[in-house]
Amino acid sequence: MKYVLISGGVVSGLGKGVTASSIGVVLKACGLRVTSIKIDPYLNIDAGTMSPFEHGEVFVLDDGGEVDLDLGNYERFLDVTLTKDNNITTGKIYQSVLEKERRGDYLGKTVQVVPHITDAIKDWVQSVAAIPVDGQEGPADVCVIELGGTVGDIESMPFIEALRQLSFSVGPDNFCLIHVSLIPVLGVVGEQKTKPTQHSVRELRALGLTPHLLACRSAEPLLQNTKDKLSQFCHVPVENILNIHDVPNIWHIPLLLRNQNAHHSILQQLNLLEKATSPALQQWTKMAETYDNITDSVKIAMVGKYVGLTDSYLSVIKALLHACVALSLRPSIDWIAASDLEDDSAKSTPQAYATAWETLKRANCVLVPGGFGDRGVKGMMLAAKYARENNVPYLGICLGMQISVIEFARSVLGLERANSVEFDAQTPNPVVIFMPEGSRTHMGSTMRLGSRRTLLQTPDCITSKLYGNSAYVDERHRHRYEVNPDVIRTLEEAGLKFVGKDETGNRMEILELPSHPYYVGVQFHPEFKSRPARPSALFLGSGHSQNCLFITCNS
């Protein structure tokens, strides 16, 4: 196994995840099989209980793993299916070591960070790297490892030590370290400053790791004298100093790396030049250039709770991007804080209220994504009602589906207090209920998670046509509430049809409103399986008899 380690310095948020994904794309384009691991030094077991405001979206894998959003980048870029073990956290490592200690596996020894924690990290990395993730048999050729955080963080020290030991044990021909750093430009001077990167590399070398390549983030392309200075003070050859400057869209990053012969430097370090081929990136080139040349756009109203941090809905944004590019459209996402649509907002913040409604009415389509808690729920219902009554394409995902059920029960059935028990435990009309198998005492990994099969009830519905007339779909879930089976008949008699159910027939997965051009709600998260070359059917759409799709219906 060959390992490519991506570390970061100076500041967080430099784009290590996109860099790691792009390096994987270039290596895969060279004919190599690639897998990925993300190391998060936080103490949480996984990302499942973390606030979207704190850490961005929680990405869900086929096996039910709730992981860092960077694994979503890996899956989208590399078109692989990762496992929850591909996301390593401090919490997971310490939990596994302490469980062994309680069983007596260490035979009375004093359990310490070195060697027990570091050994656990190395064992985890090597075992997970051998798991095939691309549908083929046998391990991959290269494992790209992203180390979260920045060099020098106290919490990442055990991982750096473990990776130092790993680099020594596997040998120099099997380990390549790429350090991502920032080259800032001071406004007054206008000079590209290398000192922060010099200090970051010095810190890394003091910990026993020497970078083979530098990936320098900057607003503009690096000047030659900047590269020369970095090479001199960081002990990295000039040809191994990569510049990842700002580009029109992230699909250019693999092309940027290829144009700087990053693949050659990495393959040379890993002794893979004879096995690899020239990178075939024609599809990536076409995607990047196509997006750059798109002039038409479609306005999409995203009505949610976490609009203050767009990373909270990263996979939804990417799914919209994939679908729009396939239709030669540029997504123009208008973010609407759901609470701004509510009547209370008209009194407290009238300007925000007016702007929110103006934005909603200007949109070509409305999307209500997932979320938890009752904040903004009334606003989401108002958005769903507006879309339903005005024939505006509507897609409700997870909570968005439940919102459409509550709104329909209130507006059409006349059940004014219809609600989810999540928002009102005493509601006399619980149209959304807590799932029987859910835990009310523990939050972590207790939801209905991962890939589940949905059986389409009729071939005569929009969703069936969008999925190519398939009898079933396998999509990823993350929820602990569901539509109440006891109210299904009443809702369907009023016109709302549940066209997708789970294998028991009791859990509602997909709803449609036949009288509406495109009004679809899904309990699952179709955005998690969207890929640049294979957009999600529900975001893209094709084959509908009225040629009325979510994105294209009103554009």
Secondary structure, DSSP 8 states (H G I E B T S, - for coil): -EEEEEEE-SSS-S-HHHHHHHHHHHHHHTT--EEEEEEE-SSSSSSTTS-HHHH---EE-TT--EE-THHHHHHHHHT----GGGEEEHHHHHHHHHHHHHHTTTTT----IIIIIHHHHHHHHHHHHTS--SSSSS--SEEEEEE-S-TT-GGGHHHHHHHHHHHHHH-GGGEEEEEEEE--B-TTT--B--HHHHHHHHHHHHTT---SEEEEEESS---HHHHHHHHHHHT--GGGEEEEE--SSTTHHHHHHHHTTHHHHHHHHTT-TTT------HHHHHHHHHHHH---EEEEEEEES-TTSGGGGHHHHHHHHHHHHHTT-EEEEEEEEGGGGSHHHHHH-HHHHHHHHHHHHH-SEEEE----SSTTHHHHHHHHHHHHHTT--EEEETHHHHHHHHHHHHHTS--TTEEETTT-TT-SEEEEEE-TT--SS--TT-SEEEEEEEEES-TTSHHHHHTTS-SEEEEEEEESEEE-GGGHHHHHHTT-EEEEE-TTS-SEEEEE-TTSSSEEEESSBGGGG-BTTB--HHHH----TT---TTTS--
